[in-house]
Amino acid sequence: MRMLINVPETVVADGLRGLAAAHPELRVDIENRVVVRGDAPVAGQVALVSGGGSGHEPLHAGFVGPGMLSGACPGEVFTSPVPDQMVRAAAAVDSGAGVLFVVKNYTGDVLNFDMAAELAEDEGVQIAKVLVNDDVAVTDSLYTAGRRGTGATLFVEKIAGAAAEEGAPLERVESIAREVNARSRSFGVALTAVTTPAKGSPTFDLPAGELELGIGIHGEPGRERRAMMTSREIADFTVDTLLEDLKPSSPVLLLVNGMGATPLLELYGFNAEVHRVLGERGVPVARTLVGNYVTSLDMAGCSVSICAMDEDLLRLWDAPVRTPALRWGR
């Protein structure tokens, strides 16, 4: 398998060196694997810290900046960061207003962020936590107990980050983050298997002409395998699965997300089908985001995330953001 790397052992460090070179507005601690916004800590402002295994870029380091995350902790590929990283990040961004940990529901992430919260609080940092568990495909998997955290992590980080940027107190930022998670659902589809740098070959067997419905972002199994389907058929199945679970009564925020190896031409075509199904089901779309945001290295495929919005959440979504991977407004 051909990869644009030096050696597997330095993939994460090399990526962080490149991130630092491209984005001098960030402070990138390559040795300790911590990325923070360059103006941190921001006086009087709640800070948001997230993290997880590398290989899901731009999640999470690509979402560090004004209006979103204050800091991020990249672990090794598909491996949770360690508590020391999280404590360093919390200390670097805490202004005294407290820190919200945004944690995807994977066992290693949950355990390590819990430990980090205790250590940071021992050092005088006020910590709150929100668990993202939006994936409706399966309950319990190779990596987690309960539902997995996937695309809605972006919704939580952006909307809660906007609330923090406005000066909301920690309790309010935490409440908004929990509400966004509760209003969100996601479902992913794999067209090919994922290849990790360490293994150098596909991590699971997905025969040609088949796809996996409900795949996880580490390549965990989904609900079922089927013969290859058209974009229209995948959209019908995916959206109906989401709506069976969420039943939104308000316009939705929509993320049509690539898993890393699906061209934008295909994603935009798939987005058209997703909009068609939502329209047929009577669900209006308030905003749409299309692209590679929560990926799985070289996996071909897609995921769909929706969040039932209200006026305040939509206002926070539209608020200015300036990060490497997400930016709009002034």
Residue frames as qw, qx, qy, qz and C-alpha x, y, z in Angstrom:
[[0.000, 0.888, 0.459, 0.000, 0.00, 0.00, 0.00],
 [0.432, 0.355, -0.013, 0.829, 1.47, 3.36, -1.03],
 [0.318, -0.854, -0.374, 0.173, 1.37, 6.12, 1.58],
 [0.302, 0.764, -0.106, 0.560, 2.75, 9.65, 1.60],
 [0.649, -0.755, 0.081, -0.048, 4.73, 9.15, 4.82],
 [0.137, 0.699, -0.690, 0.132, 8.29, 8.74, 6.04],
 [0.308, 0.031, -0.938, 0.159, 7.89, 5.92, 8.55],
 [0.478, -0.581, -0.591, -0.292, 4.79, 4.87, 10.50],
 [0.555, -0.417, -0.483, 0.533, 6.40, 5.78, 13.82],
 [0.215, -0.259, -0.082, 0.938, 6.60, 9.51, 12.97],
 [0.052, 0.532, 0.661, 0.526, 3.29, 10.01, 11.15],
 [0.263, -0.852, -0.449, 0.064, 1.64, 12.02, 13.94],
 [0.427, -0.623, 0.048, 0.654, 4.71, 14.14, 14.71],
 [0.308, 0.052, 0.517, 0.797, 5.25, 14.84, 11.01],
 [0.030, -0.683, -0.627, -0.373, 1.63, 15.87, 10.63],
 [0.344, -0.846, -0.288, 0.287, 1.89, 18.23, 13.60],
 [0.424, -0.365, 0.250, 0.790, 5.05, 19.79, 12.16],
 [0.166, 0.314, 0.604, 0.713, 3.17, 20.45, 8.95],
 [0.198, -0.808, -0.550, -0.076, 0.18, 21.86, 10.82],
 [0.410, -0.711, -0.090, 0.564, 2.48, 24.26, 12.67],
 [0.354, -0.128, 0.424, 0.824, 4.13, 25.36, 9.42],
 [0.029, 0.481, 0.648, 0.590, 0.79, 26.01, 7.73],
 [0.358, -0.788, -0.391, -0.314, -0.91, 27.69, 10.70],
 [0.404, 0.213, -0.441, 0.772, 1.38, 29.98, 12.71],
 [0.404, -0.494, 0.026, -0.769, -1.72, 31.34, 14.47],
 [0.897, -0.362, -0.201, -0.153, -1.69, 28.08, 16.48],
 [0.185, -0.675, 0.689, -0.190, 0.75, 26.99, 19.17],
 [0.939, 0.107, -0.286, -0.161, 1.74, 23.41, 18.35],
 [0.396, -0.620, 0.663, -0.139, 3.68, 21.45, 20.97],
 [0.727, 0.324, -0.550, -0.252, 4.92, 18.55, 18.88],
 [0.241, 0.285, -0.866, 0.333, 6.74, 16.73, 21.67],
 [0.210, 0.082, 0.755, -0.615, 3.79, 16.77, 24.07],
 [0.029, -0.339, -0.839, -0.424, 1.12, 16.49, 21.34],
 [0.002, -0.696, -0.539, 0.475, -0.92, 19.56, 22.29],
 [0.211, 0.371, 0.393, 0.815, -2.38, 22.18, 19.90],
 [0.093, -0.692, -0.522, 0.489, -3.85, 25.42, 21.27],
 [0.287, 0.877, 0.272, 0.274, -5.05, 28.68, 19.79],
 [0.565, 0.323, -0.194, 0.734, -2.29, 31.25, 19.69],
 [0.140, -0.571, 0.123, -0.800, -4.06, 33.79, 21.89],
 [0.772, -0.477, -0.402, -0.122, -4.87, 31.31, 24.68],
 [0.021, -0.538, -0.818, 0.202, -5.82, 31.75, 27.42],
 [0.034, -0.520, -0.322, -0.790, -8.49, 34.30, 26.50],
 [0.000, 0.043, -0.564, 0.825, -9.35, 36.39, 29.56],
 [0.469, 0.125, 0.386, -0.785, -12.76, 35.65, 31.05],
 [0.697, 0.264, -0.378, -0.550, -13.62, 33.05, 28.42],
 [0.863, -0.131, 0.461, -0.158, -14.53, 29.40, 28.93],
 [0.118, 0.541, -0.752, -0.357, -12.11, 27.15, 27.06],
 [0.939, 0.145, 0.102, -0.295, -13.01, 24.03, 25.06],
 [0.079, -0.543, 0.822, 0.149, -10.61, 21.10, 24.80],
 [0.938, 0.158, 0.119, -0.283, -11.14, 17.95, 22.78],
 [0.005, -0.592, 0.788, 0.171, -9.00, 15.21, 21.36],
 [0.930, 0.111, 0.270, -0.222, -8.83, 11.68, 20.12],
 [0.747, -0.096, 0.514, 0.411, -6.83, 9.36, 17.98],
 [0.099, 0.552, -0.412, -0.718, -5.15, 10.78, 14.91],
 [0.171, 0.092, 0.903, 0.383, -6.42, 9.66, 11.52],
 [0.135, 0.701, 0.695, -0.085, -9.71, 11.58, 11.69],
 [0.198, -0.349, 0.063, 0.914, -8.36, 14.90, 10.42],
 [0.160, 0.587, -0.260, 0.750, -9.30, 17.68, 10.49],
 [0.724, -0.629, -0.071, -0.273, -10.91, 16.48, 13.74],
 [0.247, -0.850, -0.426, 0.189, -9.71, 17.75, 16.25],
 [0.458, -0.403, 0.071, 0.789, -6.66, 19.95, 15.75],
 [0.190, 0.285, 0.501, 0.794, -8.12, 21.42, 12.59],
 [0.261, -0.753, -0.498, -0.343, -10.95, 22.90, 14.66],
 [0.515, -0.515, -0.290, 0.621, -8.74, 24.88, 17.07],
 [0.228, 0.223, 0.167, 0.933, -9.22, 28.62, 16.88],
 [0.215, 0.111, 0.292, -0.925, -11.57, 31.50, 17.69],
 [0.656, 0.076, -0.112, -0.743, -15.19, 30.39, 17.79],
 [0.880, 0.037, -0.436, -0.185, -14.48, 26.71, 18.24],
 [0.877, -0.314, -0.253, 0.262, -11.89, 24.72, 20.24],
 [0.206, -0.931, 0.300, -0.033, -9.29, 26.32, 22.47],
 [0.134, -0.583, 0.799, 0.056, -7.10, 23.23, 22.41],
 [0.932, 0.162, -0.166, -0.279, -6.81, 19.71, 21.05],
 [0.456, -0.527, 0.717, -0.011, -4.88, 16.58, 22.01],
 [0.777, 0.380, -0.394, -0.312, -4.01, 14.24, 19.12],
 [0.772, -0.360, 0.522, -0.035, -3.25, 10.66, 20.11],
 [0.207, -0.269, 0.833, 0.436, -1.48, 8.08, 18.04],
 [0.410, 0.040, -0.578, -0.704, -3.43, 6.80, 15.04],
 [0.690, -0.310, -0.507, -0.414, -6.82, 5.51, 16.23],
 [0.606, -0.216, -0.615, 0.456, -5.54, 5.64, 19.83],
 [0.301, -0.906, -0.292, -0.056, -6.77, 7.86, 22.62],
 [0.220, 0.687, -0.370, 0.585, -4.54, 10.68, 23.80],
 [0.577, -0.202, -0.663, 0.431, -3.18, 10.27, 27.32],
 [0.325, -0.846, -0.407, 0.116, -4.31, 12.23, 30.39],
 [0.481, -0.449, 0.050, 0.752, -1.05, 14.22, 30.56],
 [0.211, 0.255, 0.472, 0.817, -1.84, 15.74, 27.15],
 [0.215, -0.724, -0.558, -0.342, -5.30, 16.77, 28.28],
 [0.492, -0.729, -0.261, 0.397, -4.02, 18.28, 31.51],
 [0.422, -0.199, 0.222, 0.856, -1.38, 20.26, 29.61],
 [0.055, 0.447, 0.543, 0.709, -4.00, 21.51, 27.18],
 [0.344, -0.791, -0.501, -0.069, -6.39, 22.50, 29.96],
 [0.504, -0.607, -0.107, 0.605, -3.65, 24.39, 31.81],
 [0.362, -0.008, 0.356, 0.862, -2.58, 26.17, 28.61],
 [0.070, -0.446, -0.523, -0.723, -6.06, 27.47, 27.75],
 [0.371, -0.677, -0.620, 0.142, -7.70, 28.04, 31.15],
 [0.114, 0.564, -0.034, 0.817, -8.33, 31.71, 31.90],
 [0.060, -0.008, 0.661, -0.748, -9.96, 30.95, 35.24],
 [0.597, 0.072, -0.020, -0.799, -13.43, 30.65, 33.68],
 [0.760, -0.026, 0.612, -0.217, -13.20, 26.85, 33.40],
 [0.135, 0.369, -0.786, -0.477, -12.64, 24.26, 30.70],
 [0.847, 0.171, 0.231, -0.446, -15.15, 22.04, 28.90],
 [0.240, -0.284, 0.884, 0.283, -13.85, 18.66, 27.76],
 [0.755, 0.336, -0.099, -0.554, -15.64, 17.44, 24.61],
 [0.325, -0.325, 0.888, 0.017, -15.28, 13.65, 24.62],
 [0.659, 0.169, -0.523, -0.513, -16.30, 11.21, 21.89],
 [0.808, -0.301, 0.349, -0.367, -17.78, 8.04, 23.35],
 [0.791, 0.313, -0.517, 0.092, -14.91, 5.60, 22.95],
 [0.819, -0.506, -0.245, 0.118, -13.70, 3.69, 25.98],
 [0.678, -0.021, -0.127, 0.724, -10.11, 4.95, 25.92],
 [0.073, 0.509, 0.082, 0.853, -11.15, 8.56, 25.40],
 [0.564, -0.678, -0.246, -0.402, -13.72, 8.41, 28.20],
 [0.827, -0.420, -0.220, 0.302, -11.34, 6.84, 30.73],
 [0.588, 0.072, -0.056, 0.804, -8.45, 9.17, 29.91],
 [0.061, -0.570, -0.123, -0.810, -10.53, 12.35, 29.90],
 [0.675, -0.661, -0.271, -0.184, -12.09, 11.30, 33.24],
 [0.780, -0.295, -0.157, 0.530, -8.62, 10.86, 34.72],
 [0.372, 0.305, 0.061, 0.875, -7.45, 14.14, 33.20],
 [0.303, -0.725, -0.250, -0.566, -10.42, 15.97, 34.68],
 [0.751, -0.615, -0.206, 0.122, -9.49, 14.78, 38.16],
 [0.692, -0.104, -0.019, 0.714, -5.84, 15.76, 37.69],
 [0.176, 0.492, 0.178, 0.834, -6.71, 19.18, 36.27],
 [0.467, -0.759, -0.254, -0.376, -9.14, 19.90, 39.09],
 [0.780, -0.450, -0.170, 0.401, -6.40, 18.98, 41.57],
 [0.495, 0.034, 0.086, 0.864, -4.38, 21.77, 39.94],
 [0.023, 0.496, 0.317, -0.808, -7.21, 24.25, 40.38],
 [0.185, 0.071, -0.537, -0.820, -8.81, 24.11, 36.92],
 [0.582, 0.230, 0.504, -0.595, -12.60, 23.89, 36.89],
 [0.048, 0.133, -0.862, -0.486, -13.63, 21.13, 34.48],
 [0.714, 0.260, 0.350, -0.548, -16.94, 20.16, 32.88],
 [0.190, -0.168, 0.885, 0.390, -17.40, 17.32, 30.41],
 [0.719, 0.346, 0.104, -0.593, -19.82, 16.45, 27.62],
 [0.471, -0.105, 0.850, 0.212, -19.97, 13.02, 26.00],
 [0.498, 0.411, -0.315, -0.696, -20.79, 12.86, 22.28],
 [0.349, -0.001, 0.937, 0.001, -22.68, 9.67, 21.37],
 [0.470, 0.442, -0.022, -0.764, -24.59, 10.46, 18.18],
 [0.243, 0.262, -0.829, -0.430, -24.06, 7.32, 16.07],
 [0.753, -0.004, 0.246, -0.610, -27.33, 5.41, 15.63],
 [0.605, 0.352, -0.658, -0.276, -25.82, 2.50, 13.72],
 [0.725, -0.107, -0.668, 0.126, -24.95, 0.18, 16.60],
 [0.516, -0.759, 0.210, -0.337, -24.94, 0.05, 20.37],
 [0.710, -0.497, 0.480, 0.139, -21.62, -1.23, 21.76],
 [0.731, 0.645, -0.219, 0.019, -18.68, -1.91, 19.46],
 [0.833, 0.124, -0.284, 0.459, -15.00, -2.79, 19.46],
 [0.342, 0.338, -0.237, 0.844, -14.16, 0.64, 20.88],
 [0.230, -0.272, 0.217, -0.909, -17.06, 1.67, 23.08],
 [0.013, -0.397, -0.879, 0.264, -19.95, 0.89, 25.39],
 [0.231, 0.727, 0.385, -0.519, -23.09, 2.53, 24.10],
 [0.581, 0.772, 0.239, 0.099, -23.35, 4.67, 21.00],
 [0.668, -0.002, 0.117, 0.735, -20.20, 5.91, 19.30],
 [0.009, -0.838, -0.082, 0.540, -19.26, 9.58, 18.97],
 [0.601, 0.263, 0.500, 0.566, -18.89, 10.65, 15.35],
 [0.283, 0.484, 0.327, 0.761, -19.93, 13.58, 13.14],
 [0.295, -0.867, -0.331, -0.224, -21.97, 15.47, 15.73],
 [0.644, -0.421, -0.116, 0.628, -18.68, 16.19, 17.50],
 [0.295, 0.233, 0.245, 0.894, -18.24, 18.98, 14.96],
 [0.261, -0.710, -0.418, -0.503, -21.69, 20.39, 15.81],
 [0.638, -0.683, -0.290, 0.204, -20.92, 20.34, 19.54],
 [0.599, -0.231, 0.016, 0.766, -17.50, 21.93, 19.17],
 [0.176, 0.369, 0.310, 0.858, -18.74, 24.70, 16.85],
 [0.342, -0.712, -0.390, -0.473, -21.92, 25.67, 18.67],
 [0.672, -0.657, -0.229, 0.254, -20.53, 25.39, 22.21],
 [0.583, -0.056, 0.063, 0.808, -17.38, 27.15, 21.02],
 [0.036, 0.556, 0.293, 0.777, -19.49, 30.06, 19.77],
 [0.531, -0.766, -0.319, -0.172, -21.26, 30.28, 23.13],
 [0.713, -0.430, -0.098, 0.545, -17.90, 30.39, 24.89],
 [0.414, 0.236, 0.192, 0.858, -16.67, 33.08, 22.49],
 [0.195, -0.707, -0.322, -0.599, -19.69, 35.19, 23.46],
 [0.025, -0.432, 0.532, -0.728, -18.70, 34.94, 27.12],
 [0.796, -0.359, -0.259, -0.413, -21.24, 32.39, 28.36],
 [0.417, -0.593, 0.624, -0.291, -20.30, 30.82, 31.72],
 [0.039, 0.282, -0.955, -0.084, -19.11, 27.22, 31.97],
 [0.399, 0.235, 0.806, -0.369, -22.47, 25.85, 33.10],
 [0.564, 0.625, 0.130, -0.524, -24.19, 27.42, 30.10],
 [0.323, 0.579, -0.665, -0.345, -21.56, 26.25, 27.61],
 [0.135, -0.116, 0.980, -0.090, -21.83, 22.72, 29.01],
 [0.494, 0.405, 0.607, -0.472, -25.64, 22.83, 28.81],
 [0.530, 0.653, -0.191, -0.506, -25.56, 23.95, 25.16],
 [0.171, 0.447, -0.856, -0.197, -23.05, 21.21, 24.29],
 [0.277, 0.083, 0.927, -0.238, -25.26, 18.56, 25.89],
 [0.546, 0.542, 0.346, -0.537, -28.33, 19.90, 24.11],
 [0.430, 0.611, -0.488, -0.450, -26.59, 19.80, 20.72],
 [0.021, 0.243, -0.969, -0.043, -25.53, 16.19, 21.32],
 [0.385, 0.269, 0.787, -0.400, -29.06, 15.22, 22.38],
 [0.540, 0.642, 0.146, -0.525, -30.49, 16.79, 19.21],
 [0.293, 0.646, -0.604, -0.364, -27.97, 15.07, 16.88],
 [0.890, 0.008, 0.453, -0.049, -27.76, 11.73, 15.11],
 [0.181, 0.667, -0.612, -0.385, -25.23, 10.23, 12.65],
 [0.910, 0.111, 0.397, -0.050, -24.86, 7.21, 10.39],
 [0.009, -0.694, 0.589, 0.413, -21.84, 6.14, 8.31],
 [0.923, 0.340, 0.151, -0.100, -21.25, 3.97, 5.26],
 [0.357, -0.581, 0.618, 0.391, -17.97, 2.36, 4.13],
 [0.781, 0.561, -0.118, -0.249, -17.23, 1.64, 0.48],
 [0.694, 0.405, -0.531, 0.270, -13.67, 0.43, 1.20],
 [0.771, -0.491, -0.280, 0.292, -11.72, -0.65, 4.25],
 [0.104, -0.968, 0.216, -0.075, -9.32, 1.64, 6.10],
 [0.837, 0.218, -0.277, 0.418, -5.53, 1.23, 6.03],
 [0.453, -0.881, 0.072, 0.112, -3.46, 2.33, 9.02],
 [0.299, 0.813, -0.496, 0.062, 0.20, 3.34, 8.60],
 [0.417, -0.502, 0.739, -0.166, 1.37, 0.72, 11.09],
 [0.775, 0.131, 0.610, -0.101, -0.39, -2.16, 9.31],
 [0.010, -0.453, 0.581, 0.677, 0.07, -0.94, 5.76],
 [0.163, -0.150, -0.871, -0.439, -2.87, -3.00, 4.52],
 [0.501, -0.432, -0.275, -0.698, -6.66, -2.90, 4.98],
 [0.182, -0.284, 0.732, -0.592, -7.68, -3.46, 8.60],
 [0.611, 0.179, 0.671, -0.381, -10.77, -5.47, 7.65],
 [0.217, 0.057, 0.830, 0.510, -12.04, -7.37, 4.64],
 [0.464, 0.566, 0.314, -0.605, -14.65, -5.64, 2.52],
 [0.568, 0.154, 0.695, 0.413, -14.95, -7.51, -0.77],
 [0.036, 0.128, -0.389, -0.911, -15.24, -5.61, -4.03],
 [0.339, -0.296, -0.657, -0.604, -18.86, -4.94, -4.90],
 [0.490, -0.593, -0.630, 0.105, -19.97, -4.73, -1.24],
 [0.003, -0.586, 0.214, -0.782, -20.44, -1.92, 1.26],
 [0.379, -0.294, -0.761, 0.437, -20.92, -1.77, 5.02],
 [0.252, -0.702, -0.282, -0.604, -23.85, 0.15, 6.45],
 [0.621, -0.764, -0.071, -0.160, -23.28, 1.76, 9.85],
 [0.768, 0.200, -0.312, 0.522, -19.49, 1.66, 9.86],
 [0.475, -0.822, -0.109, 0.295, -17.53, 3.29, 12.68],
 [0.251, 0.941, -0.227, 0.004, -14.77, 5.85, 12.20],
 [0.317, -0.606, 0.725, 0.084, -12.10, 3.28, 13.12],
 [0.445, 0.239, -0.778, -0.373, -13.52, 0.71, 10.75],
 [0.327, -0.006, 0.837, -0.438, -15.65, -0.96, 13.42],
 [0.044, 0.287, 0.894, 0.341, -18.39, -3.17, 11.98],
 [0.340, -0.062, -0.032, -0.938, -21.76, -1.67, 11.18],
 [0.705, 0.059, 0.381, -0.596, -25.26, -3.10, 10.99],
 [0.841, 0.254, 0.478, -0.012, -24.94, -5.14, 7.84],
 [0.178, -0.365, 0.609, 0.682, -23.16, -5.67, 4.55],
 [0.658, 0.577, 0.393, -0.283, -24.93, -5.41, 1.25],
 [0.619, 0.337, 0.426, 0.568, -24.14, -5.47, -2.44],
 [0.222, -0.121, 0.066, 0.965, -23.06, -2.07, -3.68],
 [0.158, 0.757, 0.607, -0.184, -25.93, 0.44, -3.75],
 [0.310, 0.630, 0.232, 0.674, -26.46, 3.64, -5.72],
 [0.126, 0.124, -0.310, 0.934, -26.08, 7.04, -4.11],
 [0.508, -0.307, -0.205, -0.778, -29.86, 7.36, -4.18],
 [0.797, -0.284, -0.522, -0.110, -30.36, 4.04, -2.38],
 [0.537, -0.050, -0.520, 0.662, -27.72, 4.83, 0.25],
 [0.101, -0.221, 0.142, -0.960, -29.36, 8.21, 0.92],
 [0.669, -0.343, -0.352, -0.557, -32.79, 6.60, 1.32],
 [0.784, -0.240, -0.543, 0.183, -31.45, 4.03, 3.80],
 [0.435, 0.046, -0.406, 0.803, -29.28, 6.46, 5.75],
 [0.203, -0.273, 0.057, -0.939, -31.78, 9.28, 6.14],
 [0.719, -0.361, -0.389, -0.449, -34.63, 6.96, 7.04],
 [0.717, -0.175, -0.557, 0.380, -32.44, 5.36, 9.71],
 [0.213, 0.099, -0.317, 0.919, -31.65, 8.78, 11.19],
 [0.390, -0.278, -0.102, -0.872, -35.26, 9.95, 11.12],
 [0.731, -0.316, -0.586, -0.148, -36.52, 6.76, 12.74],
 [0.609, -0.225, -0.507, 0.567, -34.36, 7.63, 15.73],
 [0.199, -0.069, -0.193, 0.958, -34.49, 11.45, 15.94],
 [0.020, 0.711, 0.689, 0.140, -37.91, 12.48, 14.53],
 [0.239, -0.131, -0.110, 0.956, -37.00, 16.20, 14.28],
 [0.099, 0.785, 0.604, -0.094, -39.81, 18.75, 14.62],
 [0.002, 0.914, -0.071, -0.400, -37.67, 21.69, 13.47],
 [0.636, 0.722, -0.272, 0.017, -35.26, 22.41, 10.60],
 [0.902, -0.311, 0.123, 0.274, -32.03, 20.45, 10.77],
 [0.009, -0.814, 0.533, 0.231, -28.37, 21.26, 10.46],
 [0.967, 0.237, 0.094, -0.022, -26.92, 18.77, 7.96],
 [0.175, -0.698, 0.647, 0.253, -23.38, 17.44, 7.63],
 [0.943, 0.332, -0.003, -0.033, -22.59, 15.26, 4.62],
 [0.353, -0.773, 0.519, 0.095, -19.14, 14.06, 5.59],
 [0.767, 0.456, -0.450, -0.036, -16.51, 12.20, 3.63],
 [0.892, -0.440, 0.079, 0.071, -14.52, 9.44, 5.31],
 [0.457, -0.647, 0.421, 0.442, -11.26, 10.52, 3.69],
 [0.325, -0.185, 0.737, 0.563, -11.11, 9.04, 0.19],
 [0.359, 0.629, 0.686, 0.075, -14.40, 9.98, -1.44],
 [0.277, 0.185, 0.243, 0.911, -14.13, 12.82, -4.00],
 [0.158, 0.334, 0.327, -0.870, -16.12, 16.00, -3.43],
 [0.390, 0.081, -0.528, -0.750, -17.91, 15.44, -6.73],
 [0.449, -0.225, -0.858, -0.104, -19.41, 12.26, -5.28],
 [0.171, -0.329, -0.654, 0.659, -20.14, 13.88, -1.91],
 [0.248, 0.235, 0.014, -0.940, -22.02, 16.74, -3.53],
 [0.480, -0.040, -0.679, -0.555, -23.99, 14.27, -5.63],
 [0.393, -0.287, -0.845, 0.224, -24.80, 12.31, -2.48],
 [0.006, -0.258, -0.402, 0.878, -25.78, 15.55, -0.74],
 [0.396, 0.035, -0.344, -0.850, -28.34, 16.17, -3.47],
 [0.547, -0.200, -0.781, -0.223, -29.87, 12.77, -2.72],
 [0.286, -0.273, -0.700, 0.594, -29.87, 13.42, 1.03],
 [0.185, 0.179, 0.114, -0.960, -31.69, 16.72, 0.46],
 [0.482, -0.074, -0.603, -0.632, -34.18, 14.90, -1.78],
 [0.484, -0.283, -0.823, 0.088, -35.01, 12.35, 0.92],
 [0.144, -0.285, -0.518, 0.794, -35.28, 14.96, 3.67],
 [0.296, 0.092, -0.164, -0.936, -37.60, 16.99, 1.45],
 [0.536, -0.150, -0.712, -0.428, -39.74, 13.95, 0.72],
 [0.475, -0.331, -0.752, 0.316, -39.94, 13.25, 4.47],
 [0.207, -0.872, -0.312, -0.316, -40.97, 16.84, 5.21],
 [0.648, -0.581, -0.090, 0.485, -37.78, 17.80, 7.05],
 [0.316, 0.935, -0.045, 0.157, -36.47, 21.28, 6.15],
 [0.785, -0.031, -0.113, 0.608, -32.72, 21.86, 6.09],
 [0.183, -0.956, -0.088, 0.213, -31.48, 25.02, 7.80],
 [0.038, 0.832, -0.519, -0.192, -27.79, 24.76, 6.90],
 [0.983, 0.172, 0.026, 0.064, -25.62, 22.24, 5.02],
 [0.176, -0.774, 0.586, 0.166, -21.93, 21.42, 5.32],
 [0.958, 0.286, 0.020, -0.011, -20.31, 19.08, 2.77],
 [0.346, 0.755, -0.531, 0.169, -16.73, 17.81, 2.91],
 [0.778, -0.005, -0.563, 0.280, -14.15, 15.76, 4.77],
 [0.261, -0.727, 0.230, -0.592, -14.43, 16.76, 8.43],
 [0.657, -0.415, 0.565, -0.276, -14.51, 13.56, 10.53],
 [0.664, 0.488, -0.508, -0.253, -12.50, 11.08, 8.51],
 [0.885, -0.291, 0.364, -0.019, -11.02, 7.61, 8.76],
 [0.434, -0.424, 0.607, 0.514, -7.66, 7.87, 6.98],
 [0.104, 0.249, -0.661, -0.700, -8.10, 6.47, 3.45],
 [0.318, 0.350, 0.866, -0.164, -11.57, 4.97, 3.83],
 [0.176, -0.142, -0.487, -0.844, -13.94, 5.61, 0.94],
 [0.226, -0.541, -0.808, 0.059, -17.43, 6.28, 2.15],
 [0.119, -0.488, -0.064, -0.862, -19.55, 8.91, 3.84],
 [0.180, -0.399, -0.784, 0.440, -21.55, 9.74, 6.90],
 [0.164, -0.611, -0.342, -0.695, -24.63, 11.86, 7.44],
 [0.254, -0.295, -0.629, 0.673, -25.22, 13.87, 10.62],
 [0.159, -0.651, -0.384, -0.635, -28.28, 15.93, 11.45],
 [0.212, -0.212, -0.588, 0.752, -29.07, 18.20, 14.37],
 [0.077, -0.766, -0.600, -0.218, -32.55, 19.57, 15.09],
 [0.314, 0.159, -0.145, 0.925, -32.05, 23.31, 15.43],
 [0.083, -0.850, -0.486, 0.183, -33.75, 26.18, 17.22],
 [0.258, 0.935, 0.036, 0.242, -33.15, 29.89, 16.65],
 [0.378, -0.855, 0.354, 0.024, -30.42, 30.22, 19.30],
 [0.776, -0.196, 0.523, 0.292, -28.51, 27.14, 18.18],
 [0.636, 0.605, 0.326, 0.351, -28.68, 28.32, 14.57],
 [0.020, 0.985, -0.107, 0.134, -27.41, 31.75, 15.60],
 [0.559, -0.660, 0.482, 0.140, -24.46, 30.12, 17.37],
 [0.797, 0.169, 0.482, 0.323, -23.76, 27.92, 14.35],
 [0.462, 0.794, 0.212, 0.334, -23.68, 31.00, 12.11],
 [0.336, -0.917, 0.132, 0.171, -21.39, 32.91, 14.50],
 [0.408, 0.786, -0.464, 0.009, -17.87, 33.67, 13.21],
 [0.902, -0.309, 0.270, 0.135, -15.29, 30.90, 13.38],
 [0.393, 0.813, -0.430, -0.022, -11.64, 30.90, 12.36],
 [0.746, -0.371, 0.549, 0.062, -9.87, 27.55, 12.42],
 [0.143, -0.373, 0.757, 0.518, -7.74, 25.68, 9.87],
 [0.091, 0.171, 0.933, 0.304, -10.69, 23.58, 8.67],
 [0.033, -0.742, -0.664, -0.084, -13.76, 25.68, 9.40],
 [0.228, -0.316, -0.111, 0.914, -13.98, 29.45, 8.92],
 [0.077, 0.645, 0.538, 0.536, -16.65, 31.98, 8.14],
 [0.283, -0.917, -0.280, 0.018, -17.75, 35.40, 9.34],
 [0.300, 0.754, -0.269, 0.519, -15.42, 38.14, 10.56]]
